[in-house]
Amino acid sequence: MTENTSASSPDPNLWERPRKGPVGEFFAPVAGYGVTISSMFHPVATEQYPEEPVPVHPRYHGRHHLNRYPDGLEKCIGCELCAWACPADAIFVEAAPNDPQAQYSPGERYGRVYQINYQRCIFCGYCIQACPTRALTMSNEFEMAGPTREGLIYEKQDILVPPEEGMLAPPHPMPTGATHLQYYHGEVTGPTQSQIDWVREHRPDDPTLATARPVFEEGPVPDASAARGVPPVAQPTAPKPSVEENAQ
């Protein structure tokens, strides 16, 4: 049998704060405001936003952009890899087949429907890493607040960059003899005269015709490489006969 013993009461000196002297009691309020008073002499770091724009880092992950090739065709081929890579299920892509005579992008398909739900997007950047054609990139834009939730669902026309000066708005054919690999390798540097003529025939009111410039001079195209806007590849020449062959 063990004897029941009551627990001893703790020493009150363990939790009581040590008493200050008269001088310490007098300067106690001053010490409490020391941090506040010292901050009055620090440089002002207030950002006047939104009156003054706030700079962001170059690699900041902001609003998405769907890019174009130099001749105006869209880089998106509707592969849906960005939608599969998104961990938040914020991207929806629906592809459609391309018409060889009126293409929206190089290849067999293009992104007919492209949606990004910014209520779900976490701006991780997995989608731009999965894109095989560098069609999807992220800009530095971050001002996307709006009054409705529906406004945070961006459609294709909201993220597709407009044609720059010199480009032709799709659809239109690819340059003669060009393939999607030439587009991917950067060999297409702009629209050709045949593309401009096609758009002028089928869409004479297209506003991009006013600024479109062919990537080669007027006249017949010497070969397919010139139609793609790249210098023609030098053809191999036959080797010169040797002295022995001339003697024979």
C-alpha positions as CSV (number, residue, x, y, z in Angstrom):
1,M,0.0,0.0,0.0
2,T,1.3,3.4,-0.9
3,E,0.5,6.4,1.1
4,N,-1.6,9.1,-0.6
5,T,0.1,12.4,-0.6
6,S,-1.3,15.7,-1.9
7,A,0.7,17.5,-4.5
8,S,2.6,20.5,-3.2
9,S,1.5,23.9,-4.5
10,P,3.9,25.4,-7.1
11,D,6.1,28.2,-6.1
12,P,4.4,31.5,-7.0
13,N,7.8,33.1,-7.8
14,L,8.0,30.9,-10.9
15,W,5.4,32.8,-12.8
16,E,5.5,36.2,-11.3
17,R,7.4,38.9,-13.3
18,P,10.2,40.5,-11.4
19,R,9.2,43.9,-10.1
20,K,10.9,46.9,-11.7
21,G,12.3,49.8,-9.9
22,P,10.9,53.3,-10.1
23,V,13.1,54.2,-13.1
24,G,12.1,51.0,-15.0
25,E,8.4,51.7,-14.3
26,F,8.8,55.3,-15.6
27,F,10.5,54.2,-18.9
28,A,8.3,51.1,-19.5
29,P,5.8,52.9,-21.8
30,V,8.6,54.5,-23.8
31,A,10.2,51.1,-24.4
32,G,6.9,49.7,-25.6
33,Y,6.6,52.5,-28.2
34,G,10.3,52.2,-29.2
35,V,9.7,50.2,-32.3
36,T,6.8,52.4,-33.4
37,I,8.8,55.6,-32.9
38,S,11.9,54.3,-34.6
39,S,9.9,53.3,-37.7
40,M,9.0,57.0,-38.2
41,F,12.6,57.7,-39.2
42,H,12.9,54.8,-41.7
43,P,12.5,55.3,-45.5
44,V,8.9,55.2,-46.7
45,A,8.1,51.9,-48.5
46,T,4.4,52.6,-49.3
47,E,3.4,51.6,-52.9
48,Q,0.9,54.0,-54.4
49,Y,-1.1,51.2,-56.1
50,P,-3.2,51.3,-58.3
51,E,-2.2,54.9,-59.2
52,E,1.4,53.7,-59.8
53,P,1.9,50.3,-61.3
54,V,3.9,47.8,-59.3
55,P,6.8,46.2,-61.1
56,V,7.0,42.4,-61.1
57,H,9.8,40.0,-61.8
58,P,10.3,39.0,-65.5
59,R,9.5,35.3,-64.7
60,Y,6.3,36.2,-62.8
61,H,3.4,33.8,-63.6
62,G,0.4,35.9,-64.7
63,R,-2.4,35.7,-67.2
64,H,-1.9,33.2,-70.0
65,H,-1.3,34.0,-73.7
66,L,-1.9,31.9,-76.8
67,N,0.8,32.8,-79.3
68,R,1.0,32.9,-83.1
69,Y,3.6,32.1,-85.7
70,P,5.1,35.0,-87.7
71,D,2.7,34.4,-90.6
72,G,-0.3,34.6,-88.3
73,L,-1.2,30.9,-87.8
74,E,-1.9,29.9,-84.3
75,K,0.7,27.8,-82.5
76,C,-1.9,25.8,-80.6
77,I,-2.5,22.4,-82.3
78,G,-5.3,21.2,-79.9
79,C,-3.2,18.4,-78.4
80,E,-4.8,19.0,-74.9
81,L,-1.5,18.2,-73.1
82,C,-1.9,21.5,-71.1
83,A,-5.4,20.3,-69.9
84,W,-4.0,16.9,-68.8
85,A,-1.0,18.5,-67.0
86,C,-3.2,21.0,-65.0
87,P,-3.4,19.8,-61.4
88,A,-6.5,22.0,-60.7
89,D,-8.5,20.9,-63.8
90,A,-8.7,24.6,-64.8
91,I,-8.2,24.2,-68.6
92,F,-10.6,22.8,-71.2
93,V,-9.5,22.3,-74.8
94,E,-11.6,21.0,-77.7
95,A,-9.8,20.4,-81.0
96,A,-11.1,20.5,-84.6
97,P,-9.5,19.3,-87.9
98,N,-7.8,21.8,-90.1
99,D,-8.8,22.4,-93.7
100,P,-5.5,22.2,-95.8
101,Q,-6.8,25.2,-97.9
102,A,-7.8,27.2,-94.8
103,Q,-5.8,26.3,-91.8
104,Y,-5.8,27.9,-88.4
105,S,-2.6,26.2,-87.2
106,P,0.1,24.1,-88.9
107,G,-0.7,20.4,-88.7
108,E,-3.9,18.4,-88.7
109,R,-5.8,20.0,-85.8
110,Y,-6.2,23.3,-84.0
111,G,-7.8,24.4,-80.7
112,R,-11.4,25.3,-81.6
113,V,-12.4,25.8,-78.0
114,Y,-9.9,26.9,-75.3
115,Q,-11.0,27.9,-71.8
116,I,-9.1,28.7,-68.6
117,N,-11.0,28.9,-65.4
118,Y,-9.1,31.4,-63.2
119,Q,-11.2,30.5,-60.2
120,R,-9.3,27.2,-60.2
121,C,-5.9,28.2,-61.7
122,I,-3.1,28.1,-59.2
123,F,-0.5,29.6,-61.7
124,C,1.9,26.7,-61.2
125,G,3.1,26.8,-64.8
126,Y,2.7,23.1,-65.5
127,C,0.6,23.8,-68.6
128,I,3.3,25.9,-70.3
129,Q,5.9,23.2,-69.6
130,A,3.7,20.5,-71.2
131,C,3.0,22.6,-74.4
132,P,5.0,21.0,-77.2
133,T,4.8,24.1,-79.6
134,R,5.3,26.9,-77.1
135,A,1.8,28.0,-77.9
136,L,0.9,28.7,-74.3
137,T,2.9,31.1,-72.2
138,M,2.3,33.2,-69.1
139,S,2.6,37.0,-69.0
140,N,3.2,39.4,-66.2
141,E,-0.5,40.6,-66.1
142,F,-2.2,40.0,-62.8
143,E,-5.1,42.4,-62.7
144,M,-7.9,40.0,-63.5
145,A,-10.5,40.8,-60.7
146,G,-14.0,41.3,-61.8
147,P,-17.6,41.6,-60.5
148,T,-18.8,38.2,-61.6
149,R,-17.4,34.6,-61.4
150,E,-18.3,34.0,-65.0
151,G,-15.9,36.8,-66.0
152,L,-13.0,34.7,-64.6
153,I,-13.6,32.0,-67.2
154,Y,-11.5,33.2,-70.1
155,E,-12.3,32.0,-73.6
156,K,-9.9,31.6,-76.5
157,Q,-10.5,35.1,-77.9
158,D,-9.6,36.5,-74.4
159,I,-6.1,34.9,-74.3
160,L,-5.2,34.6,-78.0
161,V,-2.8,37.4,-78.9
162,P,-3.9,39.6,-81.8
163,P,-2.0,39.5,-85.1
164,E,1.0,41.8,-85.0
165,E,1.9,44.1,-87.9
166,G,2.9,42.0,-90.9
167,M,0.9,38.9,-89.9
168,L,-2.1,37.5,-91.7
169,A,-5.2,36.5,-89.6
170,P,-6.1,32.9,-90.1
171,P,-7.5,30.9,-91.7
172,H,-5.2,30.7,-94.8
173,P,-3.1,28.0,-96.4
174,M,0.5,27.2,-95.3
175,P,3.3,28.3,-97.6
176,T,4.0,26.2,-100.6
177,G,6.1,23.2,-99.6
178,A,6.2,24.0,-95.9
179,T,5.5,21.5,-93.1
180,H,4.7,21.9,-89.5
181,L,8.4,21.1,-88.7
182,Q,9.5,24.3,-90.5
183,Y,7.1,26.2,-88.3
184,Y,8.4,24.6,-85.1
185,H,12.1,25.2,-86.1
186,G,11.4,28.9,-86.8
187,E,12.0,28.7,-90.5
188,V,8.8,30.6,-91.3
189,T,9.5,34.3,-90.8
190,G,6.3,35.8,-92.2
191,P,3.5,35.4,-94.7
192,T,4.3,34.7,-98.4
193,Q,2.8,36.4,-101.4
194,S,0.6,33.3,-102.1
195,Q,-0.9,33.5,-98.7
196,I,-1.6,37.2,-99.0
197,D,-3.2,36.6,-102.4
198,W,-5.4,33.8,-101.0
199,V,-6.7,36.0,-98.1
200,R,-7.2,38.9,-100.5
201,E,-9.3,36.6,-102.7
202,H,-11.4,35.0,-100.0
203,R,-11.5,37.8,-97.4
204,P,-10.9,41.1,-99.2
205,D,-12.1,43.1,-96.1
206,D,-9.6,41.5,-93.8
207,P,-7.9,44.3,-91.8
208,T,-4.5,42.5,-91.7
209,L,-4.1,42.8,-95.4
210,A,-3.2,46.5,-95.0
211,T,-0.1,45.7,-93.0
212,A,0.9,42.2,-94.4
213,R,4.2,42.2,-96.2
214,P,5.6,39.2,-98.0
215,V,8.9,37.7,-96.8
216,F,10.4,37.6,-100.3
217,E,10.5,40.0,-103.2
218,E,7.8,40.1,-105.8
219,G,8.2,37.5,-108.6
220,P,8.3,33.7,-109.0
221,V,9.5,31.8,-106.0
222,P,12.8,29.9,-106.9
223,D,12.1,27.0,-104.6
224,A,10.1,25.8,-101.6
225,S,12.7,27.1,-99.1
226,A,12.2,30.7,-100.4
227,A,8.5,30.2,-100.0
228,R,9.1,29.4,-96.4
229,G,11.0,32.7,-95.9
230,V,14.4,31.1,-95.5
231,P,17.5,31.2,-97.8
232,P,17.5,28.4,-100.4
233,V,19.6,25.4,-99.6
234,A,22.7,25.1,-101.7
235,Q,22.6,22.1,-104.1
236,P,25.6,19.8,-104.1
237,T,27.8,20.0,-107.1
238,A,29.5,17.2,-108.9
239,P,33.2,16.7,-108.0
240,K,35.7,17.9,-110.6
241,P,37.5,15.1,-112.5
242,S,41.0,14.3,-111.4
243,V,44.1,14.6,-113.6
244,E,44.1,10.9,-114.3
245,E,40.5,11.0,-115.5
246,N,41.3,13.9,-117.8
247,A,44.3,12.0,-119.2
248,Q,42.0,9.1,-120.0
